[in-house]
Amino acid sequence: MPGKPTLVWFRNDLRLADNPALHAASLQDSPVLPVFIWDGGRPNLPGSASRWWLYHSLKHLAESLAAKGSSLVVQSGETLEALCRLAEQTGASRLYFNRGYEPEDRLLESRIKERLAGRLEVKSFKGNLLFEPWALANKQGKPYQVFTPFWKQCLTLLRQETPLPAPDGLAAPPAWPECLPLEVLGLAPKLKWAEGFHTMWTPGEAGAAAKLAQFVQSALWSYAHNRDIPNLPGTSELSPHLHYGEISIRQVVAAVQQALAEQPHRSREDADIYLKELGWREFAYHLLHYFPHTVNAPLKEAYRAFPWRHDPEGLKAWQRGQTGYPIVDAGMRQLWRLGWMHNRVRMIAGSFLVKDLLLPWQDGAAWFWDTLVDADVANNALGWQWVAGSGADASPFFRIFNPVLQGEKFDPQGGYIRRWVPELAELPDKWIHQPWKASSAVLQQAGIILGRNYPFPIVDHDEARQSALNAYAKIRS
Ligand SMILES: Cc1cc2nc3c(=O)[nH]c(=O)nc-3n(C[C@H](O)[C@H](O)[C@H](O)COP(=O)(O)OP(=O)(O)OC[C@H]3O[C@@H](n4cnc5c(N)ncnc54)[C@H](O)[C@@H]3O)c2cc1C
């Protein structure tokens, strides 16, 4: 006679392996009921690209669960109400889930515990971070605001851990509650815009495992240098998989540690720098937990008075990759086509918006939120506040990227630009980062008519730089 079922509530942990909540449920001598709830009323709902991802990821999870003799119960509505209803309908005796770290998650989880704890066993697990935000503090017992000491402490605590296996099978309940078809949630975009995403991405646990295996075999060992070259596949491309928890951070760290142990002749430096980048994700969640307002507001108070410009046309040109600065435009078009942009170019394009156009970083964060498949509350806020100089351990505002020099340094032959801004493909390397400086003969030969098939720069960088410094002087005084 099977016992009462255990509800396993899935959110950003859409995997079977190394999933502590699912693992614990599978060890009970009772049926397991995996549940996903789409709560359209919660704050920070995924943007369009992220919803595309979620749709495919849920499909994949449902298939993986079916292969284990189980099923994914999809429902929509207010989360707490849906969980209470499910507990009632199924006679569940347990509710297990992995903890979330967005401010709303903490509130919701405590409401769930308050409401349901008397009726069933409610248990939460650590599954999505190496170190939970409250587990770390600086020497004064305060939250960290500087990355290096934060990561130093993480390294002293980092252990070699073996990730949990996926359950062999999952006992099904005698009857399944109502389950919505995924299509009803309206996650997949109506436009054809996301078609290109499939060229780079395979959402789901298997796609994540394949990316990790490929990375550990090759790009990891030249990560220190190649991670900054946007025209190379020099990074792990795991960000959307990590965001949706299709792979756990523990699995990623374990794979790197194992690769190092098996191939001691390989470069420890590359692996260490990669682990450190994972550390920025941990840092982002640490900051989000202690400074939840920084999703929309600057961490440094002075920046609240920053004299931003209002320029809808400039914002549109930036969003569409029509600024006239090739490296910025290439990044913005890569984002539109793939739902992802290389980190180096995120910094350059972000800096251009904030410092050359003097537009609020929140406008950039909102566009990224809607168009990135890896859009993540903590990482996006950290990234934009870093660019704007208003966050913890941020790039100082007065350090203003020159988009031409950045392009020349990180894409010297212009391969990245030729790929994403094909109208410039025929320009010689010398002019690829500043077509407006090429002679009319060179432009003509490359088939470019500035102002017609590629824009003139929408601002002069040197002037824009001075305006940015003047604006910054206002908040400093
Ligand atoms: C303006 C701006 C906005 C950003 N918005 C997001 C976002 O919404 N979601 C997101 O996941 N990342 C964001 N980042 C961080 C970074 O650009 C991406 O994590 C990275 O490009 C993802 O590619 P990857 O997986 O190949 O990275 P890799 O270089 O392979 O790094 C491995 C993992 O480490 C983490 N990571 C790496 N760099 C950072 C970083 N600077 N901050 C936080 N985590 C990091 C990510 O989880 C990443 O998948 C943003 C950066 C900037 C400058």
The ligand as an SDF file (V2000), in Angstrom:
LIG
                    3D

 53 58  0  0  0  0  0  0  0  0999 V2000
   25.0670   44.4710  -18.2280 C   0  0  0  0  0  0  0  0  0  0  0  0
   25.1670   42.9990  -17.8930 C   0  0  0  0  0  0  0  0  0  0  0  0
   24.0080   42.2630  -17.7000 C   0  0  0  0  0  0  0  0  0  0  0  0
   24.0880   40.8830  -17.4030 C   0  0  0  0  0  0  0  0  0  0  0  0
   22.9260   40.1750  -17.2150 N   0  0  0  0  0  0  0  0  0  0  0  0
   22.9970   38.8520  -16.9170 C   0  0  0  0  0  0  0  0  0  0  0  0
   21.8100   38.0990  -16.7220 C   0  0  0  0  0  0  0  0  0  0  0  0
   20.6810   38.5980  -16.7680 O   0  0  0  0  0  0  0  0  0  0  0  0
   21.9520   36.7580  -16.4640 N   0  0  0  0  0  0  0  0  0  0  0  0
   23.1800   36.1490  -16.3720 C   0  0  0  0  0  0  0  0  0  0  0  0
   23.2480   34.9390  -16.1330 O   0  0  0  0  0  0  0  0  0  0  0  0
   24.3070   36.8690  -16.5030 N   0  0  0  0  0  0  0  0  0  0  0  0
   24.2630   38.1910  -16.7820 C   0  0  0  0  0  0  0  0  0  0  0  0
   25.4300   38.9000  -16.9460 N   0  0  0  0  0  0  0  0  0  0  0  0
   26.7210   38.2350  -16.6520 C   0  0  0  0  0  0  0  0  0  0  0  0
   27.4250   37.5500  -17.8280 C   0  0  0  0  0  0  0  0  0  0  0  0
   27.4680   38.4020  -18.9520 O   0  0  0  0  0  0  0  0  0  0  0  0
   26.7830   36.2320  -18.2370 C   0  0  0  0  0  0  0  0  0  0  0  0
   26.5820   35.4170  -17.1030 O   0  0  0  0  0  0  0  0  0  0  0  0
   27.6760   35.4680  -19.2040 C   0  0  0  0  0  0  0  0  0  0  0  0
   27.9300   36.2320  -20.3580 O   0  0  0  0  0  0  0  0  0  0  0  0
   27.0000   34.1650  -19.5900 C   0  0  0  0  0  0  0  0  0  0  0  0
   27.7490   33.4630  -20.5430 O   0  0  0  0  0  0  0  0  0  0  0  0
   28.4730   32.1150  -20.1540 P   0  0  0  0  0  0  0  0  0  0  0  0
   27.5280   31.1920  -19.4840 O   0  0  0  0  0  0  0  0  0  0  0  0
   29.1440   31.6250  -21.3840 O   0  0  0  0  0  0  0  0  0  0  0  0
   29.5380   32.6270  -19.1020 O   0  0  0  0  0  0  0  0  0  0  0  0
   30.8660   31.9570  -18.5410 P   0  0  0  0  0  0  0  0  0  0  0  0
   31.9640   32.9310  -18.7640 O   0  0  0  0  0  0  0  0  0  0  0  0
   31.0620   30.6040  -19.0480 O   0  0  0  0  0  0  0  0  0  0  0  0
   30.5940   31.9380  -16.9730 O   0  0  0  0  0  0  0  0  0  0  0  0
   30.0080   30.8100  -16.3100 C   0  0  0  0  0  0  0  0  0  0  0  0
   28.8440   31.2480  -15.4700 C   0  0  0  0  0  0  0  0  0  0  0  0
   29.2680   32.1230  -14.4390 O   0  0  0  0  0  0  0  0  0  0  0  0
   28.2550   33.1000  -14.1980 C   0  0  0  0  0  0  0  0  0  0  0  0
   28.7980   34.4120  -14.5140 N   0  0  0  0  0  0  0  0  0  0  0  0
   29.7930   34.7010  -15.3650 C   0  0  0  0  0  0  0  0  0  0  0  0
   30.0430   36.0300  -15.3580 N   0  0  0  0  0  0  0  0  0  0  0  0
   29.1820   36.5800  -14.4950 C   0  0  0  0  0  0  0  0  0  0  0  0
   28.9400   37.9010  -14.0550 C   0  0  0  0  0  0  0  0  0  0  0  0
   29.6710   38.9410  -14.4770 N   0  0  0  0  0  0  0  0  0  0  0  0
   27.9640   38.1050  -13.1530 N   0  0  0  0  0  0  0  0  0  0  0  0
   27.2360   37.0810  -12.6690 C   0  0  0  0  0  0  0  0  0  0  0  0
   27.4220   35.7940  -13.0530 N   0  0  0  0  0  0  0  0  0  0  0  0
   28.3810   35.5580  -13.9540 C   0  0  0  0  0  0  0  0  0  0  0  0
   27.0890   32.7850  -15.1270 C   0  0  0  0  0  0  0  0  0  0  0  0
   26.1670   31.9770  -14.4160 O   0  0  0  0  0  0  0  0  0  0  0  0
   27.7730   32.0040  -16.2280 C   0  0  0  0  0  0  0  0  0  0  0  0
   26.9090   31.1150  -16.8980 O   0  0  0  0  0  0  0  0  0  0  0  0
   25.3640   40.2750  -17.2760 C   0  0  0  0  0  0  0  0  0  0  0  0
   26.5150   41.0430  -17.4610 C   0  0  0  0  0  0  0  0  0  0  0  0
   26.4170   42.3830  -17.7810 C   0  0  0  0  0  0  0  0  0  0  0  0
   27.6770   43.1640  -17.9900 C   0  0  0  0  0  0  0  0  0  0  0  0
  1  2  1  0
  2  3  1  0
  2 52  2  0
  3  4  2  0
  4  5  1  0
  4 50  1  0
  5  6  2  0
  6  7  1  0
  6 13  1  0
  7  8  2  0
  7  9  1  0
  9 10  1  0
 10 11  2  0
 10 12  1  0
 12 13  2  0
 13 14  1  0
 14 15  1  0
 14 50  1  0
 15 16  1  0
 16 17  1  0
 16 18  1  0
 18 19  1  0
 18 20  1  0
 20 21  1  0
 20 22  1  0
 22 23  1  0
 23 24  1  0
 24 25  2  0
 24 26  1  0
 24 27  1  0
 27 28  1  0
 28 29  2  0
 28 30  1  0
 28 31  1  0
 31 32  1  0
 32 33  1  0
 33 34  1  0
 33 48  1  0
 34 35  1  0
 35 36  1  0
 35 46  1  0
 36 37  1  0
 36 45  1  0
 37 38  2  0
 38 39  1  0
 39 40  1  0
 39 45  2  0
 40 41  1  0
 40 42  2  0
 42 43  1  0
 43 44  2  0
 44 45  1  0
 46 47  1  0
 46 48  1  0
 48 49  1  0
 50 51  2  0
 51 52  1  0
 52 53  1  0
M  END
$$$$
